[in-house]
């Protein structure tokens, strides 16, 4: 057996590319990672060892098997091995911390969890063997986000049959059960979907994407996650900064944002959707009214996008009109950001200042959506202070992977309980020391800079898809400053899979050279000029 990649060297096609069986196996591995991520999203976020450890076992066994597939990792770019090395350092230090940890069981769990992420990143990095896999991969991740968002809206429109499993029963937790992680999954899906929809041509499929984006965005609002909204804002900035088709991307954003904003405005009049302590039965009437509004908005989003896509295929904007619309888009964004910023800052000044508000504990509000304009850290500043003080006492080693829970119990200023620092980067430092902290920060920094550089140099559809992948990675990395998504495996599997694809797709321009309509037109024009 020399042509299946299991023994010896697999048969290669033209230009030294891997044989069909190896390509098929790589596609299977990439699909398996997406499927396991989807399973985790739907299985209560894999909270609890009985849920996530079997998934970790499957991923590690699959990774072990790939080691015996000839040339499976042969086309991993050099920058990919650098990032794999940084993740390996992080895993090694966490394993080494078993020597000094204050709680070996938690450290073993964290070692297994981190190893699962390393294996996922390495396999996804090797599994991307063709540019044709990138669009369906993005479609798969977007469908996962849309499913999470759709179930979250069911919790809002029918809280009796689909009860939200959150502390206040007002914020949606969807299938993951933690609103802030739901927000980061939706945020990654939104920027991925917006980039992918802009690349699509057909009016029907673009209309369906527009509906999915509207659903994800509305669900994001109902998580009432300020950090999630902020991270999505950063992701949008990255998307528009790197995208080569900003005006069309903005038009697509605007077309589903209009019905979205209408639904949000309608929801403000449905008081019971936001009041804390209201029984689920009393929310049914407002939920039913919201459901009607959502259906109307979904139909509008589909119709707007389908009409726009049809007109776009048949008409071309004049350069002057394009410039005017571009200037109008910038003005709308600036005005919108200014209004939101003014509202938030003025509210904090009325409460005694921004710094004082940030340091406050959890705010008690009559209406849960009032928290959206607050800058309170909800006790995160206390978690960070305790973690920082402990890290200063053990700068090289930390207390052991996964042990912040005990650090907090020993040094907490009150009687509240918490298991994570709510800052993934600081958590590495306080638990496993400066080397682990540098490895994770280095991974995030190198990944972001390299993917952004590759996106900026790309052209055509490749640049558009890369901008979505890079922006989605930015959403996770930014939001992790405020949260503990690392301990919610599906969200982090989602991130490492898209991060690997983004890195591989950005690494070798010649290999992934676009053949889209724009590039073909430029080539035809170049040939014509030479002939003349």
N, C-alpha and C positions, 0 to 999 in steps of 0.2 A: 504494500500500500504506500505508494510514493506520490500520489496525486491528491490526497485528501488532507494533507497538512498534519497528520498524526504521526507518521513515521517518515523520516527523511525530509527532503525539501519539497514543498508543494509545487505542483506544476504552475508555471507562470504564463500569463498571457502576453499580449503585445506590450512593448515598452517596459518589460520587467515587472509588470503589475501582478499582484497575487492572483492565483487561480480562482475559479468560480466557487469551488467548495469552501475555500478559506474565506472568501468574501461573504458567502452565505452564512457561514458560522459566525463571522463578526457581526453581521446584521442581526443574527439570532441573539447574540450576547447583548447588543445595544437594546434590542426589543425586550429582552428579559429584564434589564435594569429599569426600563420604563414601566414594565408590567409590575415589578416588585414595588416600585414607587407608588403606582396607582393603588395596589393592594394595601400598602401602608396607610395611604390617605383615607381609604374607606374603612379601615379596621381601627377606628378610634385613635388614629395617629400613632399606633404601636406603643401607646403608653402601657407600661408594665412589662416586666421581664418575660412573662409568658407569651407576649406578642412579638417583641422586637428581637429577642435572641434567636428564635427559629429563622427569621428573615436574615439575620446576620450570618447564621450558619449556612444558609443557601448561597449567599453572596460569596462567602469565603471558600466554600467548596467549589463553586463555579470558577473563582479566581485561581484556585489551586489547579483545576483541570486545564485552564488556559495556558499554564506554564509548560504543559506537555504538547501543546499545539505548535508545530514548527512555524516559525516566522509570524506568530500572532502579534508579537510586540516589535517586529522588525521595523515598522514604519513610524514608530513613535518619535516625534521630533526631539531635538536636543533640549529645547526649552521645556518640553514635557517631562523629560527625565529630571530636570532641575526641580520642578515642582513636586514630582513623585518623591524625590530625595528629601525635600523639605517636610513633606507629610510623613515620610518614614522616620525622620528625626523626631518629629512630634510623637509618633507612636512609640518609638524606642524610649524616649524619656519617660513617657507615661508607664511603660513596662518597667523601666529602671526604678521608678518611684515606689514599686512594691517593696523595695528595701527599707524605705523610711516612712511609708504611708501610715497615717493614724487609723486607717480603716481599709484593710486589704480587700474585703468584698466589693466595696464601691470602686476601688482602683481596678480590680479585675474587670468589672462591668465597663468602666470607661475605656480600658485598654481594648476590649472586644468591640465596643462601639466605634472607636477611632480606627481600628483595623478595618472595620466594615467600610468606612468612608474612604480609606486609602485604596482598598481593593476596588471599590466602585469607580473612583477617579481613574485608576490605572487601566481598568478594563474598558471604560468608555473612551479613554484616550486612544487606545489601540483599536477599538471596534469601528471607529469612523473610517471607512475605507473608500467612500465615494461621496462626492458632493450631492448626489441624488438622495442620500440618506438624511441630509440636513433638514429639508422642508418637512418630510413626514415625522422626523424626530421632534421638531418644533410643534407640529400639529398634535402629536401625542401629549406633550407636556401641557399645551394649551387646553386640550380636552380634560386633562386632570384638574387643572385650575377651574375650568368651567363647571365640572361636576361638583367640586367643593363649593363654588359659589352658588350653584343651583340648589344644592341641599341646604345651604345657609339661608337662602330666601324662603324655602319651604318652612324652615324653623320660624321665620318671621311672619309668614302668612297663615300658618296653621300650627301654632305652638302647642296644641293639645296632641295632635297626632305625631308631630315632630318636635318634641320638647328640646329647647336649647340647653345643653349641659354646661352652663357657665354659672359663675358665682351669683351674678345678679339676675340671671334669666332674661336679660334684655339684650345684651350683646350676643351676636351669633357666634357659636363655636363650630358650626358645621360638623363634619365627620371627624375633625381633629380635636375638638373640644377645648382649644385654647385660642381665644380671639386674635391675639397678636401674631400667632403663627399662621392662623388662617389668613391674616392680612398679608404676610410676606409671601405666602403661596399665591394668593390672588394677585399681588403686585408683580411677581415674576411672570405670571401668566399674562397679565395685561400688556406689559411691554413686549413680550414675545409675540403675542397675538397681533398687536398693532403693527409690528414690523412685518410679520408674515402676511397679514391682510394687504398691506401696501404692495407686497410683491405679487399677489395674486391678480388674475385677470378677469375671471368670470364673475358676472354680477350676482348670481345666485350664491356661490360659495362666499363671496365677499359680504353679501347680506347676512349669511349665517354667522360669519365671523363677527360682524358688527353686533348682532344679538348677543353672542357669547361675551363680547367685550363689555357690553352694557350690563349684563348680568353680573360679571365679575366685579365691575366697578361699583354697582349698587350694593353687592354683598360686602365689598371692602368698606363702604360707608357704614354699613350696619355692624361691622366689627367695632366701630368707634375707636379704632386704634390710631392714636395720633402719630406714633412712631411709624406705623405702616403707611399712613398717608404721606408722611415726610419722606420715607424711603422711596415710595413710588414717584414723588416729585423729583428726587435726585435721579432716579432711573429715567424719567422722561427727559430731564436735561441732558443726560448722557446719550440717550437715543437721538435727540434732535441735534446734538453737537456732532455726532459721528455719522448720522445718516446722510446719504447722498441725495435723498429725495424728500427734503424737509417739508416743502409746501404740500405735497400729496399726503404725507404722513399727518400733517396738521389738519388737513381737510378731513381725513378719515377719523381723526380724534374728535373733531368738532361735530361730525355727523352723528356719532352715537352719544356725545356729551349733551347735546340739546335735549333729547328725550330723557336722558339720565337725570339732568338737573330738574326737569319737570317732575319726575317721580319723587326726587328728594324734596322738592318744594311741597308737593302734595302730602308727603309723609309728615311734614311739620304740623299739619292740622290733625293728625291722628295721634292724639295725646298718649293713648295707652301703649303705643309702640315703644315709648321711651321711659315711661314711669316705672320706677323700681318698686317691687313689692306687690304688683298687681297679679292676681291669679290668672293662669293661662286661659281659663274660660272667658274671662272678661276682655281678653285681647282678641278674641276670635272675630268680632265685628270689624275692628280696625284692620286686622290681618286680611280679611276678605276684601275690604276696600283697597288695600295695598295691592292685592293680587290682581284686581281689575286694572289698576294703574300700570302695573308691571307688564301685563299683556299688551296694553295699548302702546306703551313705550317700546316694547320689543318689536311690534309690528311697524312702528314708525322708524326704528333704527334699521330694520331690514329694508324698508321701502326707500329711505333716504340713500342708503349705501348702494342699493341695486340701481337706482336711477343715476346716481353719480358715476358708478362704474360704467354704465351704458353710455352716458354722455362723454366720459373720458376716452372711451375707445373710439369715438367717432369725431371728436373735436379736439383741437389743440389750442392752448392759450397763447395769445400773442406775448412777446417778451415784456412789453410795457404793462400789460394786465398782470402778468406773473409777478413782476416787481411790486406792483401796487398791492396785490394780495399778500405778498410776503411781508411788506411793511405793516399791513393791517393785522396780520397774525402776530407779529412781534408786539404791536401796540396792545392787542387783546391780552396777551400773556403778561405783559408788564402791569397793565391795569389790574388784572385779576390777582397777581401776586401782591401788588400794593394794597388792594382792599383787604385781602386776607391778613397780611402782615399788620396793617393798621388796627384791624379788629382785635387780633390776638394781643398785640403789645399794649393797646389802650386798656384792655381788660386787666392785664397783669399790673399795670401802673395803678389802677384803681384799687387793687388788692394789696398794694404795698411794695411793689417792685418785682422785677423778673427773677433776681437771684433768690429773694425770699420765697417766692412762689415755687421755684424749682426744688427747694430744699424741704418743702412741706410733704407730709405723708399722704395717704390716700384721701382724696377729697370725697365728701359725701354730698351728692347733688340730688335734687328732686327729679330732674330729668337727666337720663344718662347721656344724652347728646350734648349737654352743657360742657362735658369734659373736653370736647373737641377744641375749644378755644382756651383751654388751660395749659399752662406750661409746668404744672406740678410733675415731679419725677415719680410720684406714687411710691415713695420710700426708696427708690433706686439709689439716690445719693447716699443713703445710710448703708446699703449693701456694698456700694463701691468703697466707702470709707473704711468699713471693716475689712474688706478684701485687701485694700491697699496697705493698711497697717500690718496685716498678717504677712503680706508679701515682703515688706521691709524687714521683717524679722527672719525670714527664710528666703533671701533673694535668689539663691542658686537652686534650691531643691523644692521649695513650696511644702505644702503639707501632705501631698499625695493626690494623684488624679481622682477626681470625683468626690472630694472631701470637704467642700466649702460648707456643707450643711453643718458639720461639726464646728468649724470655725465660727459660724454665725451663732450657734447655740452658746458658745463660750464667750463671745464678745458682743452680743447684741445689746443695743441700748434699751430695749423694752422686752416684751414677751411674745412678739410675733415670730412666726416660723417661716423659713424660706430655704430652698435647697440649692438654688443657683444664684450667681452674682448678678444676672441680668446684664452681662457684658461678656461675650464669649472670649474676647481677647484678654481682658483683665483676669478672667477666670483661669486661663492657662498660666498666667504669671503667679497668681496666689496659690494655685494647686501644684504646679510642676516646675516653677522657676523660670528664670530669664531665658534659658535656651529654648524651651517649649514656646514661650511667648514670642521670641524672635522668629521661630520657625513658622508659626501660624501667621504672624503679621507679614513676614517675608513672602509667604505663599499668597496672601491676599494682595499685597502690593505688586509682586511680579505678575500675577495673573491679570490684574486690572490694567497695568501699564502695557503689557505685551498685547493683550486682546485689543485695547484701544488703539495701539500703534498699528496692528495688523488691519483693523477696521478702517482706519484713516487712509491707509495705502490701497485698500481694495477698491474695486469698481463694480458698477452694475448691481445685479441681484445679490452677489456675494457680499458687497458692502452693506446692503440693506439688512440681510439676514444676520450678519455679524454684529451690526449695531444693536439688534434686538437681543441677541445672546449676551453681549457685553453689558447692556443695560440691565438685563435680568440678573446677572451675576452681581452687579453693583447694588441692586435692591437688597439682596440677601446680605452682602458684606456690610452695607451701611446700617441696616436694621439690627444686625448682630451686635452693634455697639450698645443697644438698649435691651436686648432680649437674650433668651437661652434656646434658640432654635436648634442648636447643636444637640440638645437632649430630646428633640422631637424628630426621630429618624427620617420619616418620609420627606419632611421639608429639606433636610440636609442631603438626602440622597438625590432629590430634585436638583439641588444646587450643584453638587459635585458632578452629576451627569452633564448638566448644561455647561458647566465650567470647562469640563474636558473637551466637549465638542467645540466650544468657542475657541479654546486654545489650539486645538488641532486644525480647525478651519482657518485660523488666522496665521498659522505657522509657515505655510509654503504656498506662496501666491501662484507659482507656475502649476503646481499640482491641482489646485482648486480653481484654476482660471475659469471665469464665467463664460457661458455661451448664450446668455440671454439676448433678447431683442436689441437692447441698447448697445451691447458690445458688438453684435453682428452688424448693426448699422454703422457703427464707427469703423469697423474693419472694411466694410463695403465702400465707405467714403474714402478711406485711405487708399484702397486699391484704385478707385476712380481717379484720385489725384495723381497717382503714379502714372497711370495710363495717359493722362493729359499732359 
